[in-house]
Amino acid sequence: MKTIDQNEWVTDLVKDDYRIAKVLSRHGINYCCGGRHSLKLACEARGLNVENIVAEMDSMRRTICVSPATRFDVWPLDFLIDYIINIHHEFLRMHLEQIGDSLSGFVEGHKNHLGGLVELEDAFKSLNKRLWLHIAHEEEMIFPYIKKLFRAYSNGEPYASMFVRTLRKPIEDVMTENEQIGHDLQRIRELTRDFQLPEKACASHRVALMSLQELDGDLVQHIHLENNILFPGAIAMEHELSQSVDGWVATDTNHPSR
């Protein structure tokens, strides 16, 4: 990573890496058009230790990448669910509020001379509301059910057959939710022209768009893991168990003692 220069203007630091805006906001340091002062002076004015602030910024700048060769499709479904919760749901919990705040601040200060910002904020609010409902639905209903089904199926438990014919409709509902999330993301891409920054974009403009782009990238993988791997895998288990139950019922019905 590029070393943070304490004597560089706050606005320029944010333009180099939008992620440090989260640290600045947390400590009440203005990084937009009024941030034309050095990081060192901004910290001194607020009684902050500049070394500690730089350390916080460095922690935000670390990029952790998942290898494109990762075989999510061979992971056990219960492990995949834990991954989705601890990586993708946690990302949403950590960042949705901050993204909304940065976008609202940017829109409020620039909506009079930049078109489409009100529509962009409305699109994000729609997505934001949908995502919180999505998290609750999955973690309270769908994921616990799939885990129970997977463990019973994997262990060959006789009660596994009791789970069949009950999950497909809820899963289809969640997949429909994911489609709506995709529509909201597409609307945000259209309004931001695929997150393109104007040549003279201010720091708050950069933070708002880059934060939305980071959210977009995370949600694309999130939805892929659910719609293309997790949910089809759960439905396939139900289908297999359903067939075994149908066969048992047919055999039992024709039993000589009947």
Helices and strands as residue ranges (DSSP letters): H 10-16, G 18-20, H 21-26, H 39-45, H 50-61, G 72-74, H 77-83, I 84-89, H 90-110, H 117-137, I 138-142, H 143-154, G 158-163, H 168-191, H 203-224, I 225-230, H 231-253
